[in-house]
Amino acid sequence: MKLQWSNVLLAGIAIVATLLATGYWYVFIAGVPQLDPPQVEKNTGLSFELKTFNSKAMGEVRQYGLILPPDYAKNPNKRYPVIFLLHGGHGDARAYQDKAAVTSVLHDLYKSDKLPYSIVITPDGNDKRGTSPFWDSDYYDGLNGKVGTLIGSELVKIVKSRYRTLNQPQFWAMGGQSSGGWGAFNIGLRHLNNFNVFFSSSGYFTDSSGTANSPQDFIEKIPVAERERIRAYLDAGEQDKEFLTSTQQLHQTLDKLGIANEFHAFPGGHGIVGADVGWNYWHKHLADQLTYVGKQFKQASAQKN
């Protein structure tokens, strides 16, 4: 009998250990992937590449993801608009490709002519603490590193030096999901000489670090002449009550200030399983965000010509 109970105990310990190991891998190693990931177009003709550069702002080598337009190599004299995509908490430079299948979204938008061919950049937005499920990156210049300068200025110069970009800020967009949505506005609105088009999916706009890094507050201090250049798209899931409220409040502030913007509330929100949840939500509505970006690029092009 004692031997039987020992075997049961050992089996129980083995099961618990397996569950703990699986949970650790899922959260800390895999970064909480979607349990039912988006069904996507795989033969897109687009390639995602990881690139590196030496960052003076962060004092280390940093990564960014790169997706060049499908005709980039064939048109050596052509210049392109640029889109920065910022990941959320516990993400990295690969998140938008590995979890949101950004190349599939781009393929569909290019095919339907909803987005002009663009250079897409996915920065590693993590601060010096690295990526973790216990915190979001500080998307600003603070004690954990100069992430604001890294993305808003330094990486812009790298991209302009390496690729054939249209350099006017109306052809540069920055957006993100969750804390990346906050990061896009928190960084981008401080660099209107580099970016004029912004978008957020399930973001928030009042940060715990204070008003200095809360776009909901500091956007009112932006001069009227500069506000006129801003174009903004906002969406949030109806299940994400806090994110939805924060997004609605920013939308109302933008309206009050006369800043051009578009707001949508969609079914779903944060999570790990469900057709309108997590990366399924962000994959689906990335198409909406980039369609908005495409409209802004086309209008800027028409005004330029």
C-alpha positions as CSV (number, residue, x, y, z in Angstrom):
1,M,0.0,0.0,0.0
2,K,2.8,2.4,0.9
3,L,4.5,1.7,-2.4
4,Q,1.2,2.5,-4.2
5,W,0.8,5.8,-2.4
6,S,4.4,6.7,-3.2
7,N,3.8,6.0,-6.8
8,V,0.7,8.2,-6.8
9,L,2.6,11.0,-5.0
10,L,5.4,10.8,-7.5
11,A,3.0,10.9,-10.4
12,G,1.2,13.9,-8.9
13,I,4.5,15.7,-8.4
14,A,5.5,14.9,-12.0
15,I,2.1,16.3,-13.3
16,V,2.5,19.5,-11.2
17,A,6.1,19.9,-12.4
18,T,5.0,19.4,-16.0
19,L,2.2,22.0,-15.6
20,L,4.6,24.5,-14.0
21,A,7.2,24.0,-16.7
22,T,4.6,24.3,-19.4
23,G,3.3,27.5,-17.8
24,Y,6.8,28.9,-17.5
25,W,7.5,28.2,-21.1
26,Y,4.2,29.7,-22.2
27,V,4.5,32.9,-20.3
28,F,8.3,33.6,-20.1
29,I,9.7,31.9,-23.1
30,A,6.9,32.0,-25.8
31,G,5.6,35.3,-24.6
32,V,1.9,34.2,-24.2
33,P,1.1,33.3,-27.8
34,Q,-2.5,33.2,-29.1
35,L,-4.0,29.7,-28.4
36,D,-6.0,30.1,-31.6
37,P,-3.8,32.2,-33.8
38,P,-5.1,34.2,-36.8
39,Q,-5.6,32.3,-40.1
40,V,-3.4,34.2,-42.5
41,E,-2.1,34.3,-46.0
42,K,1.4,32.7,-46.0
43,N,2.4,33.3,-49.6
44,T,2.6,37.0,-49.4
45,G,5.7,37.7,-51.4
46,L,6.9,39.8,-48.5
47,S,9.8,39.0,-46.2
48,F,10.4,39.9,-42.6
49,E,14.0,40.5,-41.6
50,L,15.7,41.4,-38.3
51,K,18.3,44.1,-38.5
52,T,20.6,45.6,-35.9
53,F,22.3,49.0,-35.2
54,N,24.4,50.5,-32.5
55,S,22.2,52.7,-30.3
56,K,23.9,55.6,-28.5
57,A,20.7,56.4,-26.7
58,M,20.6,52.9,-25.1
59,G,24.3,52.2,-25.1
60,E,23.9,48.8,-26.8
61,V,23.2,47.0,-30.0
62,R,19.4,47.1,-30.8
63,Q,17.1,45.2,-33.2
64,Y,14.3,46.2,-35.4
65,G,12.2,44.3,-37.9
66,L,12.1,45.3,-41.5
67,I,9.5,44.6,-44.2
68,L,10.4,46.2,-47.6
69,P,7.7,46.9,-50.3
70,P,7.4,44.1,-52.9
71,D,8.7,46.4,-55.7
72,Y,11.6,47.9,-53.7
73,A,14.4,46.1,-55.5
74,K,12.8,46.7,-59.0
75,N,12.5,50.5,-58.6
76,P,15.9,51.9,-57.4
77,N,14.8,55.5,-57.7
78,K,11.5,55.2,-55.9
79,R,11.0,56.5,-52.4
80,Y,8.4,55.1,-49.9
81,P,6.4,56.2,-46.8
82,V,7.3,54.6,-43.5
83,I,5.3,52.9,-40.8
84,F,6.6,52.1,-37.3
85,L,4.8,49.4,-35.3
86,L,5.3,49.3,-31.6
87,H,4.7,46.1,-29.6
88,G,2.9,45.8,-26.3
89,G,4.1,44.4,-23.0
90,H,6.2,41.3,-23.1
91,G,6.9,41.8,-26.8
92,D,9.8,42.4,-29.1
93,A,10.8,43.3,-32.6
94,R,9.3,40.0,-33.9
95,A,5.9,40.3,-32.2
96,Y,3.9,41.9,-35.0
97,Q,5.2,39.2,-37.5
98,D,5.1,36.2,-35.2
99,K,1.7,36.9,-33.5
100,A,-0.1,39.5,-35.7
101,A,1.1,38.2,-39.1
102,V,1.7,41.7,-40.3
103,T,3.0,40.5,-43.7
104,S,-0.3,38.9,-44.4
105,V,-2.2,42.1,-43.5
106,L,0.2,44.1,-45.7
107,H,-0.3,41.7,-48.6
108,D,-4.1,42.1,-48.5
109,L,-3.9,45.9,-48.2
110,Y,-1.5,46.2,-51.1
111,K,-3.6,43.9,-53.2
112,S,-6.7,46.0,-52.6
113,D,-4.8,49.3,-53.0
114,K,-5.9,50.4,-49.5
115,L,-2.3,51.1,-48.5
116,P,0.5,52.4,-50.7
117,Y,3.7,50.3,-50.7
118,S,5.5,51.3,-47.5
119,I,8.6,50.5,-45.6
120,V,7.5,48.9,-42.3
121,I,9.7,48.9,-39.2
122,T,9.0,47.0,-36.0
123,P,11.3,48.3,-33.3
124,D,12.4,46.5,-30.2
125,G,10.8,48.9,-27.7
126,N,12.0,47.2,-24.5
127,D,13.9,49.3,-22.0
128,K,17.0,48.2,-20.1
129,R,15.0,45.8,-18.0
130,G,14.2,43.6,-21.0
131,T,10.9,42.0,-21.8
132,S,8.8,40.5,-19.1
133,P,5.1,39.7,-18.3
134,F,5.5,41.8,-15.1
135,W,5.9,45.2,-16.7
136,D,5.4,47.2,-19.9
137,S,8.3,48.9,-21.5
138,D,8.9,52.5,-20.5
139,Y,8.2,54.2,-23.9
140,Y,10.0,57.4,-22.9
141,D,13.4,58.7,-21.7
142,G,13.6,57.6,-18.1
143,L,15.5,55.7,-15.5
144,N,15.3,52.5,-17.5
145,G,16.8,54.0,-20.7
146,K,16.1,56.5,-23.4
147,V,13.5,54.5,-25.4
148,G,11.8,57.7,-26.5
149,T,15.0,59.0,-28.2
150,L,15.8,55.5,-29.5
151,I,12.6,55.2,-31.4
152,G,11.5,58.8,-32.1
153,S,14.8,60.1,-33.3
154,E,17.7,57.7,-33.5
155,L,16.0,54.9,-35.3
156,V,14.4,57.4,-37.7
157,K,17.9,58.5,-38.7
158,I,19.0,54.9,-39.2
159,V,16.0,54.1,-41.4
160,K,16.5,57.3,-43.5
161,S,20.2,56.5,-44.0
162,R,19.6,52.8,-44.9
163,Y,16.5,52.9,-47.0
164,R,14.8,55.0,-49.7
165,T,12.3,56.9,-47.6
166,L,10.0,59.8,-48.3
167,N,11.3,62.2,-45.6
168,Q,8.4,64.5,-45.0
169,P,6.7,63.7,-41.7
170,Q,3.2,63.4,-43.3
171,F,4.6,60.2,-44.9
172,W,5.7,58.7,-41.6
173,A,3.2,56.9,-39.3
174,M,3.7,55.3,-35.9
175,G,1.2,53.1,-34.1
176,G,1.0,50.1,-31.8
177,Q,-1.1,47.7,-29.7
178,S,-1.8,47.9,-26.0
179,S,1.2,49.7,-24.3
180,G,2.6,50.1,-27.8
181,G,-0.4,52.3,-28.7
182,W,0.4,54.5,-25.7
183,G,4.1,54.5,-26.8
184,A,3.3,55.6,-30.3
185,F,1.5,58.7,-29.1
186,N,3.8,59.3,-26.2
187,I,6.9,59.2,-28.4
188,G,5.5,60.4,-31.8
189,L,3.7,63.5,-30.5
190,R,7.1,64.7,-29.2
191,H,8.7,64.2,-32.7
192,L,6.2,65.8,-35.0
193,N,9.2,66.8,-37.2
194,N,9.4,63.1,-37.9
195,F,5.9,61.7,-37.6
196,N,2.5,63.1,-38.3
197,V,0.2,60.0,-38.5
198,F,-0.6,58.0,-35.4
199,F,-2.7,55.0,-34.5
200,S,-3.4,52.9,-31.4
201,S,-5.2,49.6,-30.8
202,S,-6.3,48.8,-27.3
203,G,-4.0,51.5,-25.9
204,Y,-4.1,53.8,-22.9
205,F,-3.1,57.4,-22.7
206,T,-2.6,58.2,-19.0
207,D,0.6,56.6,-17.6
208,S,1.4,55.8,-14.0
209,S,4.7,57.7,-14.3
210,G,2.7,61.0,-14.4
211,T,1.4,63.7,-16.7
212,A,4.7,64.1,-18.5
213,N,4.2,60.8,-20.2
214,S,0.4,60.9,-20.5
215,P,-0.7,62.0,-24.0
216,Q,-4.1,62.7,-22.6
217,D,-2.6,65.6,-20.7
218,F,0.3,66.9,-22.7
219,I,-1.4,67.0,-26.1
220,E,-3.2,70.1,-25.0
221,K,0.2,71.9,-24.7
222,I,1.1,71.2,-28.4
223,P,0.9,74.5,-30.3
224,V,-2.2,75.0,-32.5
225,A,-0.1,75.1,-35.7
226,E,1.4,71.7,-34.9
227,R,-1.9,70.2,-34.0
228,E,-3.1,70.8,-37.5
229,R,-0.5,68.4,-38.8
230,I,-1.6,65.5,-36.6
231,R,-3.8,62.6,-37.9
232,A,-4.9,60.0,-35.5
233,Y,-6.7,56.6,-35.5
234,L,-8.0,55.0,-32.3
235,D,-9.7,51.7,-31.6
236,A,-10.4,49.6,-28.5
237,G,-12.2,46.4,-27.6
238,E,-15.6,46.6,-25.9
239,Q,-14.4,44.1,-23.3
240,D,-11.4,46.2,-22.4
241,K,-13.2,48.6,-20.2
242,E,-10.2,50.6,-18.9
243,F,-8.5,50.7,-22.4
244,L,-11.8,51.6,-24.0
245,T,-12.4,54.4,-21.5
246,S,-8.9,55.8,-21.9
247,T,-9.2,55.7,-25.7
248,Q,-12.6,57.4,-25.7
249,Q,-11.2,60.1,-23.5
250,L,-8.4,60.8,-25.9
251,H,-10.8,60.8,-28.8
252,Q,-12.9,63.4,-27.0
253,T,-9.8,65.5,-26.3
254,L,-8.7,65.4,-29.9
255,D,-12.2,66.5,-31.0
256,K,-12.1,69.3,-28.5
257,L,-8.7,70.5,-29.8
258,G,-9.8,70.2,-33.4
259,I,-7.3,67.4,-34.2
260,A,-8.3,65.1,-37.1
261,N,-9.0,61.7,-35.7
262,E,-11.1,58.5,-36.1
263,F,-12.4,56.3,-33.3
264,H,-13.9,52.8,-33.2
265,A,-15.0,50.4,-30.5
266,F,-15.0,46.8,-31.7
267,P,-16.1,43.5,-30.1
268,G,-13.4,41.8,-28.1
269,G,-10.2,43.0,-26.4
270,H,-7.2,41.6,-24.6
271,G,-6.9,37.8,-24.0
272,I,-5.4,34.6,-25.3
273,V,-8.2,32.8,-27.0
274,G,-11.2,33.8,-29.1
275,A,-12.0,35.2,-32.6
276,D,-12.1,38.8,-31.3
277,V,-9.5,38.4,-28.6
278,G,-5.8,39.2,-28.2
279,W,-3.7,38.8,-31.3
280,N,-6.8,37.8,-33.3
281,Y,-8.2,41.3,-32.4
282,W,-5.0,43.0,-33.2
283,H,-4.5,41.2,-36.5
284,K,-8.0,41.9,-37.6
285,H,-8.0,45.6,-36.8
286,L,-4.4,46.2,-37.9
287,A,-6.0,46.2,-41.4
288,D,-8.4,49.0,-40.2
289,Q,-5.5,51.0,-38.8
290,L,-3.3,50.7,-41.8
291,T,-6.2,51.5,-44.1
292,Y,-6.5,54.8,-42.3
293,V,-2.8,55.3,-42.6
294,G,-3.1,54.6,-46.3
295,K,-5.7,57.3,-46.7
296,Q,-3.4,59.8,-45.0
297,F,-0.5,58.8,-47.2
298,K,-2.6,59.2,-50.4
299,Q,-3.9,62.6,-49.3
300,A,-0.4,63.8,-48.5
301,S,0.8,62.5,-51.9
302,A,-2.0,64.3,-53.7
303,Q,-1.2,67.6,-51.9
304,K,2.5,67.2,-52.7
305,N,1.8,66.7,-56.4
